[in-house]
Amino acid sequence: MSILEELWYGNIEPTEYDTSPCKEYKKALQLVNRNEEELHATMTDAQKELFSRYADSVREFQDMAECLLFQNSFRLGARMMLEIMEE
């Protein structure tokens, strides 16, 4: 099956990536989670609500940034392929 067919049939998810070989990523994620848990333990209910809204807006921003990065990376890859084909 071609890469385009794999993408079409949902066997490839462009927004997902394998982080298993990246120890630094796992360590950073554990640190984020631990710090968030410690922070939550010291917050009032009002602060927890504010932090939750903040975290939601950060996640929304990150989703947009990742989408733009994906689009720009795809365009760069396409331009590289076109340049190779022209030679």
Backbone atoms as SQL, in Angstrom:
CREATE TABLE atoms (id INTEGER PRIMARY KEY, chain TEXT, resi INTEGER, resn TEXT, atom TEXT, x REAL, y REAL, z REAL);
INSERT INTO atoms VALUES
  (1, 'A', 1, 'MET', 'N', 0.853, -1.169, 0.000),
  (2, 'A', 1, 'MET', 'CA', 0.000, 0.000, 0.000),
  (3, 'A', 1, 'MET', 'C', 0.905, 1.240, 0.000),
  (4, 'A', 2, 'SER', 'N', 0.551, 2.223, -0.791),
  (5, 'A', 2, 'SER', 'CA', 1.352, 3.445, -0.881),
  (6, 'A', 2, 'SER', 'C', 1.156, 4.309, 0.360),
  (7, 'A', 3, 'ILE', 'N', 2.055, 5.244, 0.557),
  (8, 'A', 3, 'ILE', 'CA', 1.967, 6.149, 1.700),
  (9, 'A', 3, 'ILE', 'C', 0.681, 6.971, 1.653),
  (10, 'A', 4, 'LEU', 'N', 0.252, 7.366, 0.451),
  (11, 'A', 4, 'LEU', 'CA', -0.997, 8.123, 0.326),
  (12, 'A', 4, 'LEU', 'C', -2.201, 7.258, 0.689),
  (13, 'A', 5, 'GLU', 'N', -2.160, 5.982, 0.294),
  (14, 'A', 5, 'GLU', 'CA', -3.248, 5.082, 0.677),
  (15, 'A', 5, 'GLU', 'C', -3.258, 4.851, 2.188),
  (16, 'A', 6, 'GLU', 'N', -2.089, 4.700, 2.767),
  (17, 'A', 6, 'GLU', 'CA', -1.995, 4.540, 4.222),
  (18, 'A', 6, 'GLU', 'C', -2.606, 5.746, 4.932),
  (19, 'A', 7, 'LEU', 'N', -2.301, 6.934, 4.429),
  (20, 'A', 7, 'LEU', 'CA', -2.851, 8.159, 4.997),
  (21, 'A', 7, 'LEU', 'C', -4.368, 8.208, 4.807),
  (22, 'A', 8, 'TRP', 'N', -4.834, 7.883, 3.620),
  (23, 'A', 8, 'TRP', 'CA', -6.262, 7.908, 3.300),
  (24, 'A', 8, 'TRP', 'C', -7.063, 6.969, 4.198),
  (25, 'A', 9, 'TYR', 'N', -6.548, 5.783, 4.434),
  (26, 'A', 9, 'TYR', 'CA', -7.270, 4.785, 5.212),
  (27, 'A', 9, 'TYR', 'C', -7.076, 4.945, 6.720),
  (28, 'A', 10, 'GLY', 'N', -6.382, 5.991, 7.101),
  (29, 'A', 10, 'GLY', 'CA', -6.248, 6.285, 8.523),
  (30, 'A', 10, 'GLY', 'C', -5.177, 5.493, 9.239),
  (31, 'A', 11, 'ASN', 'N', -4.310, 4.841, 8.485),
  (32, 'A', 11, 'ASN', 'CA', -3.244, 4.063, 9.103),
  (33, 'A', 11, 'ASN', 'C', -2.079, 4.948, 9.551),
  (34, 'A', 12, 'ILE', 'N', -2.063, 6.177, 9.079),
  (35, 'A', 12, 'ILE', 'CA', -1.048, 7.145, 9.461),
  (36, 'A', 12, 'ILE', 'C', -1.765, 8.360, 10.033),
  (37, 'A', 13, 'GLU', 'N', -1.356, 8.782, 11.189),
  (38, 'A', 13, 'GLU', 'CA', -1.920, 9.972, 11.809),
  (39, 'A', 13, 'GLU', 'C', -0.820, 11.026, 11.866),
  (40, 'A', 14, 'PRO', 'N', -0.869, 12.023, 10.979),
  (41, 'A', 14, 'PRO', 'CA', 0.223, 12.998, 10.883),
  (42, 'A', 14, 'PRO', 'C', 0.460, 13.805, 12.153),
  (43, 'A', 15, 'THR', 'N', -0.548, 13.915, 13.013),
  (44, 'A', 15, 'THR', 'CA', -0.372, 14.728, 14.209),
  (45, 'A', 15, 'THR', 'C', 0.185, 13.942, 15.383),
  (46, 'A', 16, 'GLU', 'N', 0.336, 12.640, 15.218),
  (47, 'A', 16, 'GLU', 'CA', 0.902, 11.820, 16.280),
  (48, 'A', 16, 'GLU', 'C', 2.344, 11.490, 15.941),
  (49, 'A', 17, 'TYR', 'N', 3.158, 11.387, 16.958),
  (50, 'A', 17, 'TYR', 'CA', 4.541, 11.034, 16.744),
  (51, 'A', 17, 'TYR', 'C', 5.006, 10.154, 17.885),
  (52, 'A', 18, 'ASP', 'N', 5.939, 9.305, 17.578),
  (53, 'A', 18, 'ASP', 'CA', 6.450, 8.347, 18.545),
  (54, 'A', 18, 'ASP', 'C', 7.504, 9.015, 19.411),
  (55, 'A', 19, 'THR', 'N', 7.224, 9.112, 20.699),
  (56, 'A', 19, 'THR', 'CA', 8.181, 9.732, 21.609),
  (57, 'A', 19, 'THR', 'C', 8.930, 8.682, 22.428),
  (58, 'A', 20, 'SER', 'N', 8.655, 7.400, 22.182),
  (59, 'A', 20, 'SER', 'CA', 9.254, 6.356, 23.008),
  (60, 'A', 20, 'SER', 'C', 10.779, 6.355, 22.999),
  (61, 'A', 21, 'PRO', 'N', 11.446, 6.643, 21.868),
  (62, 'A', 21, 'PRO', 'CA', 12.911, 6.622, 21.935),
  (63, 'A', 21, 'PRO', 'C', 13.517, 7.878, 22.567),
  (64, 'A', 22, 'CYS', 'N', 12.708, 8.861, 22.874),
  (65, 'A', 22, 'CYS', 'CA', 13.229, 10.137, 23.374),
  (66, 'A', 22, 'CYS', 'C', 13.119, 10.197, 24.899),
  (67, 'A', 23, 'LYS', 'N', 14.210, 9.871, 25.578),
  (68, 'A', 23, 'LYS', 'CA', 14.222, 9.883, 27.043),
  (69, 'A', 23, 'LYS', 'C', 14.021, 11.293, 27.595),
  (70, 'A', 24, 'GLU', 'N', 14.557, 12.294, 26.908),
  (71, 'A', 24, 'GLU', 'CA', 14.427, 13.669, 27.369),
  (72, 'A', 24, 'GLU', 'C', 12.968, 14.112, 27.379),
  (73, 'A', 25, 'TYR', 'N', 12.212, 13.682, 26.363),
  (74, 'A', 25, 'TYR', 'CA', 10.793, 14.023, 26.282),
  (75, 'A', 25, 'TYR', 'C', 10.043, 13.425, 27.471),
  (76, 'A', 26, 'LYS', 'N', 10.283, 12.160, 27.746),
  (77, 'A', 26, 'LYS', 'CA', 9.607, 11.492, 28.863),
  (78, 'A', 26, 'LYS', 'C', 9.953, 12.163, 30.189),
  (79, 'A', 27, 'LYS', 'N', 11.217, 12.508, 30.364),
  (80, 'A', 27, 'LYS', 'CA', 11.655, 13.152, 31.600),
  (81, 'A', 27, 'LYS', 'C', 10.986, 14.521, 31.761),
  (82, 'A', 28, 'ALA', 'N', 10.932, 15.293, 30.684),
  (83, 'A', 28, 'ALA', 'CA', 10.293, 16.613, 30.731),
  (84, 'A', 28, 'ALA', 'C', 8.800, 16.490, 31.029),
  (85, 'A', 29, 'LEU', 'N', 8.135, 15.507, 30.429),
  (86, 'A', 29, 'LEU', 'CA', 6.707, 15.304, 30.665),
  (87, 'A', 29, 'LEU', 'C', 6.445, 14.911, 32.113),
  (88, 'A', 30, 'GLN', 'N', 7.283, 14.056, 32.668),
  (89, 'A', 30, 'GLN', 'CA', 7.140, 13.672, 34.075),
  (90, 'A', 30, 'GLN', 'C', 7.312, 14.886, 34.984),
  (91, 'A', 31, 'LEU', 'N', 8.263, 15.742, 34.660),
  (92, 'A', 31, 'LEU', 'CA', 8.500, 16.952, 35.449),
  (93, 'A', 31, 'LEU', 'C', 7.300, 17.890, 35.393),
  (94, 'A', 32, 'VAL', 'N', 6.740, 18.066, 34.201),
  (95, 'A', 32, 'VAL', 'CA', 5.551, 18.912, 34.054),
  (96, 'A', 32, 'VAL', 'C', 4.416, 18.365, 34.913),
  (97, 'A', 33, 'ASN', 'N', 4.179, 17.060, 34.828),
  (98, 'A', 33, 'ASN', 'CA', 3.088, 16.453, 35.594),
  (99, 'A', 33, 'ASN', 'C', 3.315, 16.570, 37.098),
  (100, 'A', 34, 'ARG', 'N', 4.541, 16.318, 37.544),
  (101, 'A', 34, 'ARG', 'CA', 4.846, 16.408, 38.969),
  (102, 'A', 34, 'ARG', 'C', 4.662, 17.845, 39.479),
  (103, 'A', 35, 'ASN', 'N', 5.148, 18.806, 38.717),
  (104, 'A', 35, 'ASN', 'CA', 5.004, 20.202, 39.123),
  (105, 'A', 35, 'ASN', 'C', 3.551, 20.641, 39.156),
  (106, 'A', 36, 'GLU', 'N', 2.764, 20.174, 38.185),
  (107, 'A', 36, 'GLU', 'CA', 1.343, 20.527, 38.173),
  (108, 'A', 36, 'GLU', 'C', 0.636, 19.940, 39.387),
  (109, 'A', 37, 'GLU', 'N', 0.960, 18.704, 39.743),
  (110, 'A', 37, 'GLU', 'CA', 0.341, 18.082, 40.919),
  (111, 'A', 37, 'GLU', 'C', 0.712, 18.836, 42.197),
  (112, 'A', 38, 'GLU', 'N', 1.979, 19.221, 42.324),
  (113, 'A', 38, 'GLU', 'CA', 2.414, 19.962, 43.501),
  (114, 'A', 38, 'GLU', 'C', 1.745, 21.329, 43.566),
  (115, 'A', 39, 'LEU', 'N', 1.618, 21.977, 42.422),
  (116, 'A', 39, 'LEU', 'CA', 0.970, 23.283, 42.371),
  (117, 'A', 39, 'LEU', 'C', -0.497, 23.163, 42.764),
  (118, 'A', 40, 'HIS', 'N', -1.188, 22.172, 42.238),
  (119, 'A', 40, 'HIS', 'CA', -2.612, 21.967, 42.552),
  (120, 'A', 40, 'HIS', 'C', -2.821, 21.749, 44.045),
  (121, 'A', 41, 'ALA', 'N', -1.886, 21.076, 44.689),
  (122, 'A', 41, 'ALA', 'CA', -2.028, 20.777, 46.112),
  (123, 'A', 41, 'ALA', 'C', -2.010, 22.035, 46.969),
  (124, 'A', 42, 'THR', 'N', -1.471, 23.121, 46.452),
  (125, 'A', 42, 'THR', 'CA', -1.369, 24.361, 47.232),
  (126, 'A', 42, 'THR', 'C', -2.434, 25.388, 46.870),
  (127, 'A', 43, 'MET', 'N', -3.294, 25.072, 45.909),
  (128, 'A', 43, 'MET', 'CA', -4.245, 26.059, 45.391),
  (129, 'A', 43, 'MET', 'C', -5.602, 26.013, 46.077),
  (130, 'A', 44, 'THR', 'N', -6.238, 27.169, 46.092),
  (131, 'A', 44, 'THR', 'CA', -7.645, 27.243, 46.505),
  (132, 'A', 44, 'THR', 'C', -8.499, 26.799, 45.316),
  (133, 'A', 45, 'ASP', 'N', -9.781, 26.619, 45.563),
  (134, 'A', 45, 'ASP', 'CA', -10.689, 26.218, 44.474),
  (135, 'A', 45, 'ASP', 'C', -10.720, 27.270, 43.368),
  (136, 'A', 46, 'ALA', 'N', -10.718, 28.547, 43.745),
  (137, 'A', 46, 'ALA', 'CA', -10.743, 29.620, 42.744),
  (138, 'A', 46, 'ALA', 'C', -9.457, 29.602, 41.917),
  (139, 'A', 47, 'GLN', 'N', -8.335, 29.376, 42.568),
  (140, 'A', 47, 'GLN', 'CA', -7.067, 29.303, 41.846),
  (141, 'A', 47, 'GLN', 'C', -7.024, 28.087, 40.922),
  (142, 'A', 48, 'LYS', 'N', -7.590, 26.973, 41.376),
  (143, 'A', 48, 'LYS', 'CA', -7.640, 25.771, 40.534),
  (144, 'A', 48, 'LYS', 'C', -8.461, 26.029, 39.272),
  (145, 'A', 49, 'GLU', 'N', -9.574, 26.743, 39.426),
  (146, 'A', 49, 'GLU', 'CA', -10.417, 27.070, 38.266),
  (147, 'A', 49, 'GLU', 'C', -9.669, 27.979, 37.301),
  (148, 'A', 50, 'LEU', 'N', -9.001, 28.985, 37.823),
  (149, 'A', 50, 'LEU', 'CA', -8.217, 29.891, 36.979),
  (150, 'A', 50, 'LEU', 'C', -7.097, 29.140, 36.274),
  (151, 'A', 51, 'PHE', 'N', -6.398, 28.286, 36.990),
  (152, 'A', 51, 'PHE', 'CA', -5.317, 27.505, 36.392),
  (153, 'A', 51, 'PHE', 'C', -5.858, 26.570, 35.317),
  (154, 'A', 52, 'SER', 'N', -7.009, 25.983, 35.549),
  (155, 'A', 52, 'SER', 'CA', -7.623, 25.096, 34.558),
  (156, 'A', 52, 'SER', 'C', -7.932, 25.858, 33.267),
  (157, 'A', 53, 'ARG', 'N', -8.478, 27.057, 33.400),
  (158, 'A', 53, 'ARG', 'CA', -8.752, 27.876, 32.208),
  (159, 'A', 53, 'ARG', 'C', -7.452, 28.247, 31.502),
  (160, 'A', 54, 'TYR', 'N', -6.432, 28.593, 32.275),
  (161, 'A', 54, 'TYR', 'CA', -5.123, 28.909, 31.709),
  (162, 'A', 54, 'TYR', 'C', -4.556, 27.704, 30.946),
  (163, 'A', 55, 'ALA', 'N', -4.584, 26.535, 31.568),
  (164, 'A', 55, 'ALA', 'CA', -4.044, 25.329, 30.937),
  (165, 'A', 55, 'ALA', 'C', -4.808, 24.999, 29.651),
  (166, 'A', 56, 'ASP', 'N', -6.124, 25.175, 29.669),
  (167, 'A', 56, 'ASP', 'CA', -6.926, 24.937, 28.462),
  (168, 'A', 56, 'ASP', 'C', -6.510, 25.877, 27.336),
  (169, 'A', 57, 'SER', 'N', -6.289, 27.151, 27.665),
  (170, 'A', 57, 'SER', 'CA', -5.898, 28.109, 26.624),
  (171, 'A', 57, 'SER', 'C', -4.491, 27.813, 26.106),
  (172, 'A', 58, 'VAL', 'N', -3.596, 27.365, 26.969),
  (173, 'A', 58, 'VAL', 'CA', -2.248, 26.994, 26.534),
  (174, 'A', 58, 'VAL', 'C', -2.315, 25.789, 25.593),
  (175, 'A', 59, 'ARG', 'N', -3.139, 24.789, 25.953),
  (176, 'A', 59, 'ARG', 'CA', -3.286, 23.612, 25.077),
  (177, 'A', 59, 'ARG', 'C', -3.856, 24.011, 23.711),
  (178, 'A', 60, 'GLU', 'N', -4.828, 24.910, 23.703),
  (179, 'A', 60, 'GLU', 'CA', -5.403, 25.380, 22.439),
  (180, 'A', 60, 'GLU', 'C', -4.338, 26.081, 21.599),
  (181, 'A', 61, 'PHE', 'N', -3.543, 26.918, 22.239),
  (182, 'A', 61, 'PHE', 'CA', -2.460, 27.602, 21.544),
  (183, 'A', 61, 'PHE', 'C', -1.443, 26.598, 21.002),
  (184, 'A', 62, 'GLN', 'N', -1.079, 25.604, 21.800),
  (185, 'A', 62, 'GLN', 'CA', -0.123, 24.590, 21.362),
  (186, 'A', 62, 'GLN', 'C', -0.661, 23.803, 20.173),
  (187, 'A', 63, 'ASP', 'N', -1.954, 23.483, 20.198),
  (188, 'A', 63, 'ASP', 'CA', -2.558, 22.778, 19.062),
  (189, 'A', 63, 'ASP', 'C', -2.431, 23.596, 17.787),
  (190, 'A', 64, 'MET', 'N', -2.709, 24.905, 17.882),
  (191, 'A', 64, 'MET', 'CA', -2.586, 25.775, 16.708),
  (192, 'A', 64, 'MET', 'C', -1.135, 25.853, 16.236),
  (193, 'A', 65, 'ALA', 'N', -0.211, 25.989, 17.176),
  (194, 'A', 65, 'ALA', 'CA', 1.209, 26.091, 16.826),
  (195, 'A', 65, 'ALA', 'C', 1.700, 24.804, 16.169),
  (196, 'A', 66, 'GLU', 'N', 1.273, 23.647, 16.685),
  (197, 'A', 66, 'GLU', 'CA', 1.668, 22.379, 16.088),
  (198, 'A', 66, 'GLU', 'C', 1.097, 22.223, 14.683),
  (199, 'A', 67, 'CYS', 'N', -0.137, 22.686, 14.484),
  (200, 'A', 67, 'CYS', 'CA', -0.750, 22.630, 13.157),
  (201, 'A', 67, 'CYS', 'C', 0.033, 23.489, 12.170),
  (202, 'A', 68, 'LEU', 'N', 0.393, 24.695, 12.596),
  (203, 'A', 68, 'LEU', 'CA', 1.174, 25.572, 11.715),
  (204, 'A', 68, 'LEU', 'C', 2.548, 24.977, 11.425),
  (205, 'A', 69, 'LEU', 'N', 3.177, 24.391, 12.430),
  (206, 'A', 69, 'LEU', 'CA', 4.472, 23.742, 12.227),
  (207, 'A', 69, 'LEU', 'C', 4.345, 22.591, 11.239),
  (208, 'A', 70, 'PHE', 'N', 3.304, 21.778, 11.375),
  (209, 'A', 70, 'PHE', 'CA', 3.069, 20.676, 10.447),
  (210, 'A', 70, 'PHE', 'C', 2.898, 21.205, 9.022),
  (211, 'A', 71, 'GLN', 'N', 2.083, 22.249, 8.862),
  (212, 'A', 71, 'GLN', 'CA', 1.851, 22.805, 7.532),
  (213, 'A', 71, 'GLN', 'C', 3.138, 23.336, 6.920),
  (214, 'A', 72, 'ASN', 'N', 3.905, 24.084, 7.710),
  (215, 'A', 72, 'ASN', 'CA', 5.160, 24.635, 7.194),
  (216, 'A', 72, 'ASN', 'C', 6.162, 23.541, 6.864),
  (217, 'A', 73, 'SER', 'N', 6.224, 22.517, 7.691),
  (218, 'A', 73, 'SER', 'CA', 7.142, 21.409, 7.441),
  (219, 'A', 73, 'SER', 'C', 6.737, 20.647, 6.186),
  (220, 'A', 74, 'PHE', 'N', 5.438, 20.441, 6.009),
  (221, 'A', 74, 'PHE', 'CA', 4.954, 19.750, 4.816),
  (222, 'A', 74, 'PHE', 'C', 5.296, 20.552, 3.566),
  (223, 'A', 75, 'ARG', 'N', 5.091, 21.856, 3.630),
  (224, 'A', 75, 'ARG', 'CA', 5.421, 22.711, 2.482),
  (225, 'A', 75, 'ARG', 'C', 6.908, 22.650, 2.167),
  (226, 'A', 76, 'LEU', 'N', 7.736, 22.681, 3.195),
  (227, 'A', 76, 'LEU', 'CA', 9.176, 22.591, 2.982),
  (228, 'A', 76, 'LEU', 'C', 9.537, 21.267, 2.322),
  (229, 'A', 77, 'GLY', 'N', 8.974, 20.190, 2.811),
  (230, 'A', 77, 'GLY', 'CA', 9.220, 18.886, 2.205),
  (231, 'A', 77, 'GLY', 'C', 8.773, 18.833, 0.749),
  (232, 'A', 78, 'ALA', 'N', 7.622, 19.429, 0.462),
  (233, 'A', 78, 'ALA', 'CA', 7.120, 19.455, -0.913),
  (234, 'A', 78, 'ALA', 'C', 8.040, 20.283, -1.812),
  (235, 'A', 79, 'ARG', 'N', 8.506, 21.411, -1.301),
  (236, 'A', 79, 'ARG', 'CA', 9.428, 22.233, -2.096),
  (237, 'A', 79, 'ARG', 'C', 10.735, 21.493, -2.367),
  (238, 'A', 80, 'MET', 'N', 11.196, 20.748, -1.376),
  (239, 'A', 80, 'MET', 'CA', 12.425, 19.965, -1.561),
  (240, 'A', 80, 'MET', 'C', 12.212, 18.895, -2.630),
  (241, 'A', 81, 'MET', 'N', 11.050, 18.248, -2.607),
  (242, 'A', 81, 'MET', 'CA', 10.750, 17.210, -3.609),
  (243, 'A', 81, 'MET', 'C', 10.673, 17.829, -4.999),
  (244, 'A', 82, 'LEU', 'N', 10.031, 18.996, -5.105),
  (245, 'A', 82, 'LEU', 'CA', 9.934, 19.665, -6.402),
  (246, 'A', 82, 'LEU', 'C', 11.314, 20.023, -6.931),
  (247, 'A', 83, 'GLU', 'N', 12.179, 20.500, -6.058),
  (248, 'A', 83, 'GLU', 'CA', 13.528, 20.869, -6.493),
  (249, 'A', 83, 'GLU', 'C', 14.278, 19.632, -6.983),
  (250, 'A', 84, 'ILE', 'N', 14.132, 18.540, -6.318),
  (251, 'A', 84, 'ILE', 'CA', 14.796, 17.310, -6.741),
  (252, 'A', 84, 'ILE', 'C', 14.268, 16.852, -8.089),
  (253, 'A', 85, 'MET', 'N', 12.951, 16.965, -8.281),
  (254, 'A', 85, 'MET', 'CA', 12.322, 16.509, -9.518),
  (255, 'A', 85, 'MET', 'C', 12.760, 17.383, -10.699),
  (256, 'A', 86, 'GLU', 'N', 13.045, 18.672, -10.439),
  (257, 'A', 86, 'GLU', 'CA', 13.413, 19.586, -11.515),
  (258, 'A', 86, 'GLU', 'C', 14.832, 19.353, -12.019),
  (259, 'A', 87, 'GLU', 'N', 15.675, 18.789, -11.179),
  (260, 'A', 87, 'GLU', 'CA', 17.076, 18.594, -11.565),
  (261, 'A', 87, 'GLU', 'C', 17.260, 17.466, -12.556);
